[in-house]
Amino acid sequence: MTKKSHKIVFFGTDDFSAVFLGALIDAGYPIVAVVTKPDSKKGRGQHLTEPLVKTIAKTHDIAVWQPQKLTEIREPLTDIGPCAGVLVSYGKIIPENIIDLFTPGIINVHPSLLPRYRGPSPIESAILNGDPETGVSIMQLVKAMDAGPVYSQTTLPLNGTETKPELYEKLGKIGVTELLKVLPSILNENMRPTAQDNTKATYCSLLTKHNGLLDPLQQSATIAERKIRAFIGYPKTRLVIDGAPLIVTKAHSAPAPSSQLDQKFIDGNYLIIDELIAPTSGKSLTAEAFLRGYKH
């Protein structure tokens, strides 16, 4: 079976998934439909914004489905006939009666070394926990969250300075390479997945703005610095200084302060603020520029 003879329905919403969709299209796989979440309001102006995968699909004249409930796509999937699914950061649980419509199933790309970090925030969790390595798992989707058998894994060593955007980019690149390498064998059913060891499973949760609060009385400076690297973009990290909440985008830990912005944390070390976002203008600037009396 050639790649062009096996139709694929792609599931994805986050920007992380867009690089995979683009790679599959460039590699010649026939993407017959893209399933993504409905357009949502984003940014300071709360403008209605379509997922990047939708933009890519429209550019290539690929059908786009944005169901509120996945039961809405059962009929069009049946009309398409036999096809495989590829899912990357879609953001919704796929019910079993939808998974069963695909042959040889839905192939899921998950940015962690499963069974570690099942759930919606594995990249952020790897940074937060100071892990020495992370990676990408290519797995078979099942009803239970991230619990399906694994086709392959690729490991990425970490040096402890990675930011969320950097790690997303690195894992996207190695994930695309691995998916394109194993996908033909999966589609031909020449590769069989291996069951995960459920006794070693760990879980991560959906992030909220509350996760981004920095508390010098309850957190160490090391944890605060990791949060700043892990939460760039969303949920962002906020530190209250003299009653004003500042969004911190870059910092490091040190035994002594270097400016009046720096805060002592419960471990006795100081969080040295390197860069932040001005509260009213939303502009990024260095701590030095802020302290010089930046005019908002």
Secondary structure, DSSP 8 states (H G I E B T S, - for coil): --GGGS-EEEEE-SHHHHHHHHHHHHTT--EEEEE----EEETTTTEEE--HHHHHHHHTT-EEE--SSGGGGHHHHHHH-S-EEEEES--S---HHHHTTSSS-EEEEESS-TTTTBSS-HHHHHHHTT-SEEEEEEEE--SSTT-S-EEEEEEEE--S---HHHHHHHHHHHHHHHHHHHHHHHHTT----B---GGG--B-----GGGGB--TTTS-HHHHHHHHHHSTTTT-EEEEETTEEEEEEEEEEESS-SSTT-EE-TTS-EEEEEEEE-TTT--EEEHHHHHTT---
